[in-house]
Amino acid sequence: MRIGHPARRLSVSQLVVAVLLVTGAAHATDQGAYFVHATDAENTSSYATTVESILTNNKPNAILHVTSKPDVEGGGDLNDHVIGVWYSGGDATWKIFNQDIISMSTNTEFSIWIPPANASTFVHEAKVENTSGHVTTIDNPLTNNQPSAVLRVTQCFNPGGGSGVYNNHEIGVYYSSTNSKWKVFNQDIAALSEGASFNVTVLPDDPTVFVHTGAGGANTEIDHPLTNNNPNAIVQVTQNWNPPGSSGVYNDHVIGVFYGYSRWWIFNQDYLDMPAGASFNVSVPSPKSALFVHTADAANIYFNYSLIDNPLTNDNPNALILATQNLIFETEVYNDQSIGVFYYGGFSKWAVFNQDEYADMPLAASFNISVPAIDASTFIHTATAENIVFLSTRIDHPLTNNNPDAIVHVTQSWNPGNVDGVYHDEVIGVYYHPDSSKWAIFNEDVSTDMVAGPSFNVWIPPADASSFVHSATSGNIEDELTWFDHPVGNNNPDAIVLVTQNWMPNGIYHDHEIGVYYYPGRSKWTVFNQDGSPMPIGASFNVTIVDPPFFQDGFESGDTTAWSAAVP
C-alpha cells in the first residue's frame, strides 16, 4: 500500500513509532531563539537541570527566559517550585534550578527563549538604592512613564557567572503611578535580598505579545490565534499585578503553562484557584522565517527520509523549504544522494529525503535548513511541457527575468501543497539563458532531458554581501573541495550556509552531489563533492550565508556563532 509520500512502505509498528516522534531542535528567528528543554536522568541532578546548547554554552552573559511547561496530557510531572537560571563556570553551561533547593523532576519540561541582544533586554539587580521591602524599581527609558509596557522577567541567580543570591519567592511586575516606573516584586510580600537579579525584556508592541486576564480558577484558557491548535507554540509568561484598567491582583502561586483541548492554559502548579482578575504578560515568539541545522537521528529517520520538526513547517503543507547538505566535522557523515523535501500529511511534517527511494538516510546526516518568509522572493517552479527545453526548465519570474546577476537557490520539492509529485533523481543546477533572458534549472549530467512534473522551491535572497557566486580556482581547491573567503563564514563553524550549483559564469557542468563543510584547518567554509571526486576548476556555486541580526552584538565580543540553531 502506498501512503502518498516518497518512501518505502511502513509497517503498522513503524507507523506507531513515527507518531511518537519527538525532537528538540532550536529555532533561530528575528525574535530571538527558542527551544524546549526536557529534563531527564542525564541532564538533571539534585535541584537543577543542565541546558546543553550552542546558544548558551560558554556564554555567561546570555539572557535566558524560562517558563515551566509540563506535558500534563503525556504524563509529565509538575514542578511546583520557584525557578531561576544560573551559570555554572565549572562546565560552562546554564542551569534551570529550583530556588528552594528541592530535587527537580526528571520528567518535566521548560520552554526557553533567548531574546535578541539589544537595548530592550537587560539584567536588573536589586540594590539598596532601588529596593524597598518586597519591591525593586526598574529605571529604564523603555519602561519609565510607560504604563502599557509589557515586561518578561526571569530570575537569574548569577548574571555573568560568579556568586549569586537566591530568591525563593514567586515574582511579578507592576507599574507604580507614584514614580512612573515598573517594579519587580515578591508575590508573598517577603523582602527582596540585595543582589537578587532578574533578566528583563521589554516586549515589542506586536501581535505576538499580549496581556491575559483570568476569570478565576486553577486554569485560565488562552484564546489567541498564535496558540490555538498549536501544541508547538513557545508560550512565555510573567505575572502582571496591575495592567491598565486593573486595580491590582496578587497570585502567590508558582505558575506554568500546558497545552490541552487545542488551547494553551496558564495554571497554578499547586492546583489551587487563582483569583479572578489575575493577569499575565504573555509572549509567543512567532517566526516569519527560520534557520536551523537538522540532523537525522534514530527518532526521525524512516528509510530514505528524515522528518523535520519545526513550528513554522509543522501542519503547513505550503511551507517553502531550502536544504543544503552540511558535513559536520565531528561526525563526517556523507550522503552521496540527490536530495529533496516533501510534506508527509500523515504526520503533518516536512522531511528531507533521498530521491533514490531505496537509499537509506544515513544516521547523523545533517542539513542546513532555511524556511524563508513567503513573499515575492519565494516561489515554487514546476517543470511543464511549456517551459522545458531539453535538459532544463526555464523560470519565468520578475525577480529573475532580465537579471543575470540574480542569486538563485533551488531545492527539489516532491509534493508542494501535499499533492503527490514526481521523483527526479538528478543532480541539478541553475544557469542564466541570455537569449530568453531567463534563469533555468537543469540536469547536470547533460544527457538526461528534464521531464514534466518535478517541482522546485526557489528563493531569491536579497542582493547584499551575504549572497555571492563562488568559483573554484587553483588557489582555493583542495582535492574534492573548494573553500571561500567571507567575513561572516570565516572562523564561524556554526554559520548557516546555503549553496546551489550555478553553471555561470564559467560554463562548467558538475554532475556531483555537493554539500558544505567547515574546514577547521583553514577556518573557512567549503563546498565539496559527496563522492570524493576532485573539484574541477571553474565549477561555480550560488552561496548565501544568512547571519540573523539578533546575536551579532550579543554575548562575548566577536562571537558570531551564538545565533546558530542547533539541537540543544
N, C-alpha and C positions, 0 to 999 in steps of 0.2 A: 504494500500500500504506500503510495506517495503521499506525503503530508504537506506538500506545497512549499518546499524550500530546497536549496541546492545542497543536499547532503544525503548520506545513506540513510536507510530506514532505521528508526529507533524502536527497540523493544518496549514493552509496557514498563518494565523495571527501569529502563533508561529514561523514559519519559518522566517517571516519578522522581528520579534523581534530579533531572533537569528542572522540574518545577521547584525543587528546594534550593535552587541556585542562590547563593548569597555572595556578594563581593563587597569590598571596602575601598573602592577607588576614590581618591580625592579629586576634586573638580576645581580648576582654576577659572575664574570668571572676572569680569570687570567690577564685581562687587567683593573681590577677595577670593579666598579659597575655603573650601569646606569639605568635611567628610564625617562619617560616623565611626566612633571608636567603640568596639565591643570588648568588654572585659573577659578575660579567660585565665586559666591557671598559669599560663606562661607570662602574661604581662601584668599580673596583679599580685601584689604581696602586701599583706597586712592591710593598712588603711589607704593604700594608693595604687593606681594603675598607671603604667608607663605608656605614653603616646609615642610610638615609633613612626616617624615620618620625616622625609627630607624637608618638609615645610617647617619643622620645628627643631629637629636635632641640631645641636651645636649653635643654637640661636637663643641665648639668654635674654635678649631684648624683644623676642617675639611677643605679640599681643594675641592671646587666646580668649575666646568667649566659649563657654561651655554650658549646655543645658542637658539635664538628665532626661532621657527618653527611653524608659524601659519598654521592652516589647511585651506588653501585658497579654496581648492576644496569643503570642507564641510561647508563653510560659516564662518570660523573662522576669528577673527579680526586681523589686523596687529598691531604691537607695534612699531611705528616709533619713538622710544625713545632710547637713550643710556642707557644700563642696567648695573647693577652690582649686587653683592651679599653682604649682611651684616648679622651679627649675632646679634640677639636680646636676651640679657640676661634676659629680663623680662619673656619671655615664653620659653627660651632655644631652639629657632628654628632659622634656616636660612631663609632669605627672598631674593627674587629677586625683585629689585626695579628699578624705572626709575630715572636716575640721575638728571633730570630736575624737579622732584617732581610733575609731572603731573600725574593725575589718570591713573591707569593701567586698561586695559580692563578685564572684567570677562569672556571673550570668546576667549582666545588665549592660546598658548602652548609654552613650553620651553623644550628642551632636556637637561638633567642634567647628567654629567659624574663626578664620583668621582674616580680619578686615584689611582693606588697603592701608598701607603705611602712609598716612598723610595727617594733616592738622586735625582732622575730625576724630582721630584715635590717639589716646594718651593714657598715661598712668597717673592716677590721683592718690596721693599719700595723706593719711590723716596726721596732721601736725598740731602742735599746741596752738598755733595762731589761727588754724582753720577748723578746729574741732571743739565741740562743747557737748559733754554728755554722750548721748547715743547718735549724734549727728555730726557729719563733717561736710564743710561747704566747698563746692567746686567753684573756682573762679576762672572762667574761660570765656573769651569773647563769643564763642559759638553758642554758649548756653546762657550767659548773663542777659537779663531782660528778654528772655525767650521762653515764656510760659508754655508755649506749644511745642518746644523741643522734645524730641523722643530720644531717650538715652538707653543704651545697652551697657550693663555693668556686670563684671565678673570679679570675684575676689581673687587677688593674686598675692600669694604668700611672700615671694621674694623677687620683685622685678629686677632683671639683670643678673640674677644669681645672688649668692651670698646668704646672709641670715634674713629672717623674716619674723612676722608676727601673725599668730593665729587670731581668728575672729569667728568663733563658733556660734554665729547668730545669723538667721535668715535676714537678708537685706532687702531694701527697696530704695526708690528715689522719690523725691518730692520737690516741688517748686515753692520757694518762700517769697511771698509778695512783699515781705518786710524789707529784704535787701535785694530782691530781684535776682536771686541766684538759686541754682539747683543744689540739692543736698543728697548725700547717701546716708542712710540711717539703718539702725538695727530695729527690726520689727518688734522685738520684745522690750525695747527701751533700755537695754543694757548698755553701759558705757562702752564707747569705742576706744580701743587701745591706741596709743601713739605709735605710728609706724604701720598700722593696718593700711593695706594698699588695694587699689581697685583698678582693673582695666576698664576704661571708659571709651565708648564710641558714640558720637553724636550721629544718629542715623539720618540718612537722606530723606528729603521730602518727596517720596515717590510711592507707587502702589505696593512696593514690597515691604512697606513699613506702616504699621497702624497700631492704634490703642484698642485693646479689647476689654470690655467691662462685663463681668459676670452677673448673673441674676441670683447667685447663691447656689449652695450645694457643693459636694466634693469635686465634681467635674463641671467644667464650663466649656461648651462647644464653640469652636472657632468656625465661623462660616465665611470663607473667603475663597475667591477663585484660584488663588495660588496654592491653597492647601486642600481644598475639596477634591476627593478622588485622586489624591497624590500621596501615597504612602512613603515616597522617597523625598518628600519635602524636608528641608532643614529648617526647623522652627526654633527660633531663639527667643527667650522670654526674660523680662525683668519686671518685677512688681513696681507699680507706679501708684503712690499713695493718693495723689490728687491731680489727675489730668484735668484740663479745663472743663469746668462745669461740675466738678466733684468737690465735696467738702472734706474728703479725706477718709479712707477706709484702711484699717490695718488688717493684715492676714499673716499672722505669725505661724506660718507652716512652711515646711520645705516643699517646694513645688516642682513639678515636672510636666512633661507633655507625653502624650501617647496617641496612636492612630487606631481608630476603630469605627465601624459603621460608615466608612467613606469620609470620615471627618477627623481632624485633629482636635485634641482636647487638652486643656490645662487642668491640672488636678493637684490636690494636696496629697502628698505621698503617705500621710498617716490616715488618709481616707476620711478625715474629719471635714465637716462642711466649711466652705469659705463663706464669709458674709456677703450678702447682696451688695453690689457696688464695688467689690474688689476689682482692681484694674491692673492691666498688664501691658507693657510695651512689647510689641511682637514684631520681629523681623523675619522675613523669609527670603534669603538670598536666592535670586531667580535669574539664572544666566540667559543672556541673549545669544552668547556664543561660549564655546568651551574648548579647552585644550587639555589633553592628558595623555599619559602613556598607558596603553592597555597591554597587559601581559597575559598570555594564555596559560592557564593553570588547570589543575585536576578538577576544579569545581566548575570551570566554564568551557572546557573543551568537549566537543562531541564530534568525533571522527575528523572531518576536514574543516571544521569551523570552530570559532571561539566566540561565545556570547559576550556582548558589551553591556555593562550595567551603568547607565548614566541618566540622571533625571531629565536631561534635555532630549534624549533619544528614546527612552522607555515610553511605551504607549504612543509613539509618534512615528507612524509609517511614512510621514512626509519629511522627516529629518534628512538633511544632506550631510553626508559624512565623507571626509577625505582621510585616507590612510596611507602611511609610508612605513615600510618595514624598518625597524630600528634594532640593530645588533647591540645588545647590552654587553659591555666589556667583561663583566663578572661571569656571565653565563655562556656567551658566544654561541648562541643557537641560531643556525642558519635555516632558511626556509626558501629553497630554490623553486618557488612556485609563483605563477601569476595569481594575484590576489584580487578580491573584490569585497563588497559588502552586500548584505541582504537583510531584509526585515523578516523575522520569524514571528508570525502572528500568534502562534500558539503560546509563546512566552512574552509577547509584546516587547521584544527586544531586538536590536540590531546585532549583527555578527560580522566578523571578518572571516572570510573563507578562502580556501584554495580552489581555484577554478577547476582544477583536476579533482573531481569529487572523490577519487579514491586515494588521494594523497593526504594522509593524516596531518592535522595541525600539530606541529612539534610542541612539546611541553616547554614552557618558558620563552616561546617566540614572542617578540614584543613589537608593538606598532605605535607610532606617533599618530594620534587621532586629533583631527580638527573638526569641530562642528560649527561652522561659521553661521552668523545670523542670516536668515533668509531675506535677501534683498536683491537688488538688481545685479549684484556681483556673483550671485549663486544661481545655478540653474541645472536642469537635467537635459542632457542631449541624448537622443535615441537615434541609432542608425536606421535609415529607411531607404527604400529604393530611390527616392528623390534626392537624397544627399550623399549617397555612396558613389565614390569614384575609385574603382579598382580596390586597392588595399586600404582606402581611407574613407572617413565620413566627415563631411565639411560642416563646421559650426556656423550658424547664422545668428549673430548676436551683436547688439550695438556696441558692447564694450570690446569686442574682438575684431569686428569688421573694420577694415582700413587701419588696423593698428598692429603693425608688425612688431612693436615693442611690448605688447601685452605679455604679462606673465600668466600663463595658463596652467592650472593644476587640475588633474583629472584622476578620478578613481572609478573603477567599474562598479556599477550598481545592478545587481541581478533583478531586483523587483521593486522599483520605485512605487510608492503608494500601496505596497503589498499586493501587487498584481504579478503573477508568475512571469518569469522572464526567460532569458536565453543565456546559456553558458558561452563564454568567449575566452577560451584558454590560450591567450596570446599575450606576449609582451607588447605593450602599447607605448606610443609616444605621441608628441604633438609637433606640428610644423605649420608655418605660415605659407600660404599659396599666393604668390604675388599676382597671378593672372586673375584670380577670383577675388582677391583682397579679403580672403577668409582664412581662419585657422582651421586645421583639420586634426582629427585623431586617427592614427594609422597603426597598422601591424608592423612591428619592427623586422619581422622575418622576410618582408618584401614579397615573398612568394605566395602568401595567403591573402586572398581577397577578403575585404570586410563583408560580413553578412548582415542582413537586415535583422533587427530585433535587439541587439545589445544596447544597454543604456549606460550612461556615464555621468557621474556627478562632476560638475565643473565649477571651479571657483577662480575668480579673477581678483587677486588681492590688491590692496591699494598700491599705487605706484610710489613707493618710497624705498629707502635704503635697505629695508629688511627683505626685499624681494629682488632677485637678480638672476642673471644667466651665468652659470659656471661652465667653463670649458676645460677639459683635461689637456694638459700640456706636458712636455717632457720635464718641466720643472716641478709639477705637482702630482705626478703619477708615481705610485709605488706598487708594483705588481698589479693586483686586482682592484686597487682603489685610487681615487684622486681626492686630494684634500683642498679645501677652500679656506681662504683667509678672510674672516669677517669679525668685526669688533664684538658683536653680540655672541657669536658662536665660540670664539677663541677663549680658552680657559673656562669654558662653561659646559661641562659634560651633561648638565640637566636641561639644556636648551631643547625646545621643540622645533624640529627641522622637518620640513615637508619638501619632497622632491618629485618632479615629473620629468621624464626624458623629453628633450627638445632636439629635433633634427637640425634646427637652426643653431648657430649661423654657419656651421662648417659642413653640413650635409653628410653627416656620418650616421649610418644605420648601426644600431646597437641592440642586437637580439639577445639580451641577457636580463634576467630579472635582477633588479637592483635593491639596495637598502642604504640606510645611512648608519654611520658608526663614528663614535667619538674616539679619536686616536690619541691616547694619553701621551705617547712619546713626542708628539708634535703639538699637543694641547689644541687640536683643531678637529673640526668635523670633516667627515669624508663621505663620498658616495662610493659604493663598492659593488662588485658583481657577486651575487649569491653563489654562483657556481665556481668561483675562484679563477675564472679566466682573466687574462691580462686586460687592463683597461686601455682602450685604444686612444691614441692622440686625436683630439678633435671631438670626442664624444661630449655632448653638452646637456645641461640639465637646468630646468627652472627650479630655483631654490627660494624658499621663504622661511625665514626664522621669525616666528611670532614672539615678541617679547612683551607680555602683558605689563601695563604700566604700574600696577598696584604695588609691586615689590621692588621697583627699580631703586627707590631711595630708602628701602627698609632694611632693618637688621644691620649687620656689620657693613662697614664701608667697603664698597667694591663687590659685594655679594650679589650676583645677578641670578643665582640658582634657586632662590627661595620660592619663587612662584611655581616651579615645575610641579605638575600634577603627577604624583606617584602613588603607589599603593602603600598606605601607612603601615 
